[in-house]
Amino acid sequence: MPALKRALKELESATAAVAAANIEDFSEVKAAMDRRHWAIMDVAELVRDPLAFSDGEREDALRRLQFALEAGDRAQERITGTRGAAVSEWTQWSRIYRSLGMAASKTSGIDYRG
């Protein structure tokens, strides 16, 4: 059982790292997400035979997995929200860039692209 407890502790720690990652630093977020992925894989490998654990051990593992799932969902919402804000900002700057490009062109015309 110590291996499962260690794996669950690593999953909790990795999930906390995802939640605390600086969203503006892609490499930090990716490293945290990769760490969480591997922690999930380790737990999945250890619990292949659920009958190998007592009822109390299974209940503890399920409770800890539920907490990790909920924390992961909150982190995903934060990341998704930031991604949406980045796409919105990129769209705005793209429109400005296109508008400036049209204003600088020597031909007169109407920009139908939006």
N, C-alpha and C positions, 0 to 999 in steps of 0.2 A: 503493500500500500504506500510506502514512502515515495515510490516513483510517481504514482498518480497525484499525491499531494504536491510534489515538486512541480509536476506538469501543470496542475491547476494554478499553483502560485505563479508560475511563469506566464500563464495565460492572463491572469488578473493583472500582472505587472505590464505585460505587453499591451493589454487593452488600455490601461492607464496611460501608457506612453503614447498611444494613438490619440487619446483624448487631449493630452497635453502638448502634442506636437504643434510646432509653429506652422500654421496653414500656408504661410507665404513661402516656406522653404520646402520645395517639392522633394528634395532628397531626404529630408528629415521625416516627412510624412511617409514616403515610400519605405524607408528603413523601418519605421514603426509598424506599418502595415505588413511588411514581410515578416517581421518578428512575430506579430500576432498570428499570421498565417501558419508559421511553423509551430507555434505553441498549440494551435488548434489541431494540427496534424499529429503532434505528439500525444495529445489527450485522446484523440480518436484511435490511435494505435493501441494505447493502453487499455481502453475500455471495450475492446472487441469482444471480450467474454464477460458480460455483465454478471454472470453467476459466480465469478471469481471473487466478488466482493460481498461483504455483509450488507444487510439492509441499511444500516446506519451509514456505512461508507458510500453506498449508492445515493442515499438521500443527501448527504453532504456534498457529493460531487454534483448532483443535479442542482442543488441550491447555488453552488458556486458558479456553475455553468450558466444558470439563469441570470445571475448578477453580471457575469461577463458579457452575456448577450445584450442585456439592457444597456450596459455602458458602451458596448460597441455600436448599438443603434444610435445612441446620443452622439457619439463621435462621427458616425456616418452622416447624420443630419447636419452637423456642423460643417463637415467637409463639403457636402452637397450644396449647402447654402453659400459657402464661399465660392464654390465653382460657379454657381448661378450669378453671383455678383461679378465675378471675373468675366464671364461671357457677356454680361450686360455692359460692363465697362469697355470690353473689346469692341462690341458692336457700336457703341457711341464713338469711340476713337476712329473706327473704320469709316463711319459716316463723315466725320470731320475731315479725315484724310482725303476721302473721295471728293468732298465739297471743295477742299483747297485745290485739289488737282484740276477740277473743272474750272475753277476761277482763274487758275494760272494758264489754262490752255488758250491758244490764240483764236480758236474757232468759237464762234458764238453758237449756242444751241441750248437745248433744254436737256437736262439730265433726267431721263426716264427711269433710271435704275433705282431711285429712291434715295 
